Amino acid sequence: MAEMPVDTLTSAPTTASRRVSDSAIVADSLLSVCKAYKSDSIDAYSTCIGDGIAALSSAGNIALAMGTLDLVVHTDPSLVLVAHPLAHALGYAVRSTPLTATRLLSECDERYQSGCYHGILQRYFDARMGMPIAQSVLLAPCDGLRGTSEQFRLFDCLHGMGHGLMMYHRYDVNAALTDCDRLASDWDQRSCYSGVFMEHNMGVRMQVFGDGKFGMHRHSMPAAGVVLFKPDDLHYPCDATPARYRRECYELQSDLILPAVNQDYRKASAVCDAAGSPDFVRECYVGLGRNASGGSAFQYVGIRKRCDQASPVGVAFCYQGAARHLAYAPGELPRGAAFCKSLPEGETRTRCWDGLGLQIGGFFSDSASRQRACQSEIPRDVAACVEGAGVPRSLPVRDRP
């Protein structure tokens, strides 16, 4: 990564040369080629898969690469837990410039927690390492995505910017956050912060906990003197950043807490309880719910088993985080709603619907669309959802659209 050739003036083709309908043929071929690595390790196997789909996207066939990834994961479910890093690999292979970044980003979609967007932005900023980032260069990729009724694509871009800025600054969290603060609005800045802390945590998990390089996330190396992890302080880096940034930090801190306590959710819960401010405690539990969803491969039984180990103050917020992860993207809303509907009446279910509403608020910019997305036969569910989505109280709450 440190020896990557400078590519700031080059771009991947912006017009695809192959049809998306070729996905099945390519996926079968890729699985056939890579099966020899499956017995070695998940790292070697997924590296082979990642290199194959990266070759497609680097040639401008981003939609074909996404379709191939989809079929590969559905054909071999053992790859589902590395699907997000694989999508990162797909995006990171795409070279872009301020003139082409928006167009290339528009060829991604939100599948696999939007890894394609994140990867493209990683490469965009990483390729500029060592050079000042002009304001026009900073804003170019995401500003081109503004002005639509659905703002989720814009969030993904700003979040991906945080990933990229961390690579640009060689994992100096404070330097990356300072660049996020160059964005115009508080929402833009906080969307960027979340990418900064997620990228920080990916670096820790790969370098400290041996999660595997996977040959695909394409991480830079930290600068000399940068400390990513403190085994005697599982609140780091959150407790070392100004209070303004800690909400986003604690929402992702469970990525570090869980491997440090050997995936023991009861012990992780105790760490969250010591986060200090009630707001930070809640955010830590929301993150724990996200991990519960991912660690159980989205299976409801596994989520409940993990979240129910939380302390009484955190159980409901763990379920809220799980719902947000299940409904990460607009197309995944039914999965999140089904999970919330599976819960018994009470605070846990209410928090679940509130979390679903928070996701909906990020998908749609107008109140009418947010309200339509909050669907349930039970008025109490709808009320919690629209409150989370930020629908003004002056609007009537309807059970159904």
C-alpha positions in Angstrom: 0.0 0.0 0.0 2.8 2.4 0.9 4.4 1.8 -2.5 1.2 2.3 -4.5 2.0 4.4 -7.6 0.5 7.9 -7.7 -2.7 7.9 -9.8 -4.3 11.3 -9.0 -4.5 12.1 -12.7 -5.9 8.8 -13.9 -9.4 7.4 -13.8 -11.1 4.1 -14.4 -13.3 4.0 -17.5 -16.7 5.6 -16.8 -18.5 3.5 -19.4 -18.9 -0.3 -18.8 -17.6 -2.6 -21.5 -19.4 -5.7 -20.3 -23.1 -6.5 -19.5 -24.3 -7.1 -16.0 -26.0 -10.3 -17.4 -22.5 -11.8 -17.6 -22.4 -12.0 -13.7 -23.4 -15.6 -13.5 -20.7 -16.8 -15.9 -18.0 -14.7 -14.2 -19.1 -15.8 -10.7 -18.9 -19.5 -11.7 -15.5 -19.0 -13.2 -14.2 -17.1 -10.2 -15.4 -19.7 -7.7 -13.8 -22.4 -9.8 -10.5 -20.6 -9.9 -10.5 -19.7 -6.2 -11.7 -23.0 -4.8 -8.1 -24.2 -4.6 -7.4 -21.6 -1.9 -10.5 -22.5 0.2 -8.7 -25.2 2.2 -5.8 -22.8 3.0 -7.7 -20.1 4.9 -10.6 -17.7 4.6 -8.0 -15.0 4.1 -6.4 -16.7 1.0 -9.8 -17.7 -0.4 -11.4 -14.3 0.0 -8.2 -12.6 -1.4 -8.6 -14.6 -4.6 -12.3 -13.6 -4.8 -11.5 -10.0 -4.0 -8.8 -9.8 -6.7 -11.2 -11.2 -9.3 -14.0 -8.7 -8.7 -11.5 -5.9 -8.4 -10.2 -6.7 -11.9 -13.7 -6.1 -13.2 -14.4 -2.8 -11.4 -11.0 -1.4 -12.3 -11.9 -1.8 -15.9 -15.0 0.2 -15.4 -17.4 -2.7 -15.0 -18.6 -1.8 -11.6 -22.2 -3.0 -11.9 -20.9 -6.3 -13.3 -18.5 -6.6 -10.3 -21.4 -6.0 -7.9 -23.5 -8.6 -9.6 -20.7 -11.1 -9.5 -20.1 -10.5 -5.8 -23.8 -11.0 -5.2 -23.8 -14.4 -6.9 -20.5 -15.5 -5.3 -21.8 -14.8 -1.8 -25.2 -16.5 -2.5 -23.4 -19.5 -4.0 -21.0 -19.8 -1.1 -22.5 -18.5 2.1 -19.2 -18.9 3.9 -18.3 -15.6 2.3 -21.2 -13.7 3.8 -19.2 -12.4 6.8 -16.5 -11.0 4.5 -18.9 -9.6 1.9 -18.4 -6.0 3.1 -14.6 -6.1 2.8 -15.0 -7.7 -0.6 -17.2 -4.8 -1.6 -14.5 -2.5 -0.3 -12.0 -4.3 -2.6 -14.3 -3.8 -5.5 -14.5 0.0 -4.9 -10.8 0.4 -4.0 -9.8 -0.9 -7.4 -11.6 2.1 -9.1 -9.3 5.1 -9.8 -11.2 8.4 -9.9 -10.5 12.1 -10.2 -12.6 15.1 -9.1 -14.2 15.1 -12.5 -15.1 11.4 -12.5 -15.7 10.4 -8.9 -19.4 11.2 -8.7 -20.1 9.3 -11.9 -18.2 6.3 -10.8 -19.8 6.4 -7.3 -23.2 6.4 -8.9 -22.5 3.0 -10.4 -22.2 1.5 -6.9 -25.2 0.6 -4.7 -25.8 0.0 -1.1 -25.4 -3.8 -1.1 -23.1 -5.3 1.6 -23.2 -2.2 3.8 -22.2 0.1 0.9 -18.6 -1.2 0.8 -18.3 -0.2 -2.9 -18.8 3.5 -2.1 -16.3 3.3 0.8 -13.6 1.7 -1.3 -13.9 4.2 -4.1 -13.5 7.1 -1.6 -10.6 5.3 0.1 -8.7 5.2 -3.2 -9.6 8.7 -4.1 -8.0 10.2 -1.0 -5.2 7.6 -0.6 -4.0 8.5 -4.1 -3.5 12.1 -2.9 -1.3 11.2 0.1 1.5 13.7 0.6 -0.3 16.5 -1.3 -2.6 19.2 0.2 -6.3 18.5 -0.3 -7.9 21.6 -1.9 -11.4 22.4 -0.8 -12.7 21.7 -4.3 -11.0 18.3 -4.3 -12.5 17.5 -0.9 -16.0 18.4 -1.9 -16.1 17.1 -5.5 -17.2 13.5 -5.1 -20.1 14.0 -2.7 -21.4 17.4 -3.8 -22.3 15.9 -7.1 -24.8 13.6 -5.3 -26.8 16.3 -3.6 -30.3 17.4 -4.6 -32.2 14.2 -4.6 -35.1 13.2 -2.4 -33.2 10.2 -1.1 -30.0 11.2 0.8 -28.7 7.7 1.7 -26.3 7.8 -1.3 -25.0 11.1 0.0 -24.5 9.7 3.5 -22.6 6.7 2.0 -20.3 9.1 0.1 -19.6 11.3 3.2 -19.0 8.2 5.3 -16.7 6.9 2.7 -14.9 10.2 2.8 -14.1 9.5 6.4 -12.5 6.2 5.4 -10.5 7.8 2.7 -9.3 10.7 4.9 -8.0 8.2 7.5 -5.9 6.5 4.9 -4.7 9.9 3.6 -3.6 10.9 7.1 -2.1 7.4 7.8 -4.5 6.7 10.6 -4.1 10.0 12.5 -7.7 10.2 13.8 -7.5 13.9 14.9 -6.1 15.0 11.5 -8.9 13.1 9.6 -11.6 14.6 11.9 -10.2 18.1 11.3 -10.7 17.6 7.6 -14.2 16.3 8.2 -14.9 19.6 9.9 -14.2 21.4 6.7 -17.6 20.2 5.4 -20.5 22.6 5.5 -23.2 21.1 7.7 -23.2 19.2 11.0 -24.9 16.2 9.3 -22.1 16.1 6.7 -19.4 16.3 9.3 -20.9 13.6 11.5 -21.4 11.3 8.5 -17.7 11.8 7.8 -16.7 11.1 11.5 -18.4 7.7 11.4 -16.2 6.7 8.5 -13.1 7.9 10.3 -13.7 5.8 13.3 -14.8 2.7 11.3 -11.6 2.9 9.3 -9.6 3.3 12.5 -11.2 0.2 14.0 -10.6 -1.9 10.8 -6.9 -1.0 11.1 -6.9 -2.2 14.7 -8.7 -5.4 14.0 -6.4 -6.3 11.2 -3.1 -5.3 12.9 -3.8 -6.2 16.6 -6.5 -8.9 16.6 -5.4 -10.8 13.4 -8.7 -10.7 11.7 -6.9 -11.4 8.5 -5.7 -9.0 5.8 -8.2 -10.5 3.4 -6.1 -8.9 0.7 -8.9 -6.6 -0.1 -9.6 -3.8 2.3 -6.4 -2.2 0.9 -5.4 -0.4 4.1 -2.5 2.1 4.4 0.0 1.7 7.2 -0.2 4.0 10.2 2.4 6.8 10.4 5.2 6.3 12.9 4.0 7.1 16.4 0.3 6.7 15.8 -1.2 4.5 18.5 -4.3 2.6 17.3 -5.1 0.5 20.3 -4.5 0.4 24.1 -5.2 -3.0 25.6 -5.5 -1.5 29.1 -8.0 1.2 27.9 -10.9 -0.2 25.9 -12.4 3.2 25.6 -9.5 4.5 23.5 -9.6 6.4 21.1 -13.0 7.7 22.3 -11.7 9.0 25.6 -8.8 10.7 23.8 -10.9 12.8 21.4 -12.8 16.0 22.1 -16.4 15.5 23.3 -17.8 16.6 19.9 -16.6 13.4 18.2 -17.3 10.9 20.9 -20.9 10.0 20.0 -19.8 8.6 16.6 -16.7 7.0 18.2 -18.7 5.1 20.9 -21.2 3.9 18.3 -18.3 2.0 16.7 -16.2 1.2 19.8 -17.7 -2.3 20.2 -15.7 -3.3 17.1 -12.6 -3.1 19.4 -14.2 -4.1 22.7 -15.6 -7.5 21.5 -12.3 -9.0 20.2 -10.5 -7.7 23.3 -12.9 -9.7 25.5 -13.0 -12.7 23.2 -16.5 -11.9 22.0 -18.0 -12.1 25.5 -21.1 -9.8 25.2 -21.5 -9.7 29.0 -18.0 -8.4 29.5 -18.4 -6.0 26.6 -21.5 -4.7 28.2 -19.6 -3.9 31.4 -17.2 -1.8 29.3 -20.0 0.1 27.6 -21.5 0.8 31.1 -18.3 2.6 32.0 -18.4 5.0 29.0 -19.4 7.8 31.3 -22.1 10.0 29.8 -25.4 8.3 29.4 -25.4 9.3 25.7 -22.1 7.5 25.2 -23.2 4.5 27.1 -26.3 4.2 24.8 -24.2 4.7 21.7 -21.8 1.9 22.8 -24.8 -0.4 23.2 -26.1 0.6 19.8 -22.8 -0.5 18.4 -23.0 -3.7 20.3 -26.3 -4.4 18.6 -24.7 -3.8 15.2 -22.1 -6.4 16.0 -24.7 -8.8 17.3 -26.5 -8.6 13.9 -23.3 -9.0 11.9 -21.9 -11.7 14.2 -25.0 -13.8 13.9 -25.2 -13.3 10.1 -28.5 -11.4 10.5 -30.2 -14.4 12.2 -32.7 -13.2 14.8 -32.0 -16.0 17.3 -28.3 -15.1 17.3 -29.1 -11.4 17.8 -31.3 -12.1 20.8 -28.8 -14.5 22.4 -26.1 -11.7 22.2 -28.1 -8.7 23.1 -29.8 -10.4 26.1 -26.4 -10.6 27.8 -26.3 -6.8 28.1 -26.9 -5.1 31.4 -30.5 -3.9 32.0 -29.7 -0.3 30.9 -28.3 -1.5 27.6 -30.5 -4.4 26.3 -33.1 -2.1 24.5 -30.3 -0.1 22.8 -28.6 -3.2 21.7 -31.8 -4.2 19.9 -32.0 -0.7 18.5 -28.5 -1.1 17.0 -29.4 -4.5 15.6 -32.4 -3.1 13.9 -30.4 -0.3 12.3 -27.8 -2.9 11.0 -30.6 -5.2 9.6 -32.1 -2.2 7.8 -28.8 -0.6 6.8 -30.0 0.4 3.4 -33.4 1.3 1.9 -33.8 -2.1 0.3 -33.2 -3.8 3.6 -36.0 -2.0 5.5 -38.4 -5.1 5.4 -35.7 -7.2 7.1 -35.4 -4.7 10.0 -39.2 -4.2 10.3 -39.7 -8.0 10.5 -37.2 -8.2 13.3 -38.9 -5.5 15.3 -42.3 -7.1 14.7 -40.9 -10.4 16.1 -40.2 -8.8 19.5 -42.7 -8.7 22.4 -44.3 -5.5 23.5 -42.2 -3.3 25.7 -39.2 -1.0 25.7 -37.1 -3.3 23.6 -39.6 -3.3 20.8 -40.1 0.4 21.1 -36.3 1.0 20.8 -36.2 -1.3 17.9 -38.8 0.7 16.0 -37.0 3.9 17.0 -33.8 2.6 15.5 -35.7 1.7 12.3 -36.9 5.3 12.2 -33.4 6.6 12.6 -32.4 4.7 9.5 -35.4 5.9 7.6 -34.5 9.5 8.5 -31.2 8.9 6.8 -32.8 7.4 3.7 -35.3 10.2 2.9 -35.1 13.9 3.3 -38.8 14.7 3.3 -41.2 13.9 6.2 -43.9 12.4 3.9 -41.5 9.7 2.6 -40.3 9.0 6.1 -43.8 8.6 7.4 -44.8 6.3 4.6 -41.8 4.1 5.3 -42.8 3.6 9.0 -45.3 0.7 8.4 -46.8 -1.5 11.1 -50.3 -2.6 12.2 -49.6 -1.4 15.7 -49.9 2.4 16.3 -47.2 2.3 19.0 -44.7 0.9 16.6 -45.5 3.6 14.1 -45.2 6.3 16.7 -41.7 5.2 17.8 -40.6 4.9 14.2 -41.8 8.3 13.1 -40.2 9.9 16.2 -36.9 8.2 15.3 -37.3 9.4 11.7 -37.7 13.0 12.8 -41.3 13.4 11.4 -42.7 16.7 12.9 -45.3 16.1 15.6 -47.7 18.4 13.7 -48.1 15.7 11.0 -50.8 13.1 11.6 -49.4 9.6 12.4 -51.0 6.9 10.2 -50.8 3.2 10.8 -50.5 2.5 7.1 -49.4 4.6 4.1 
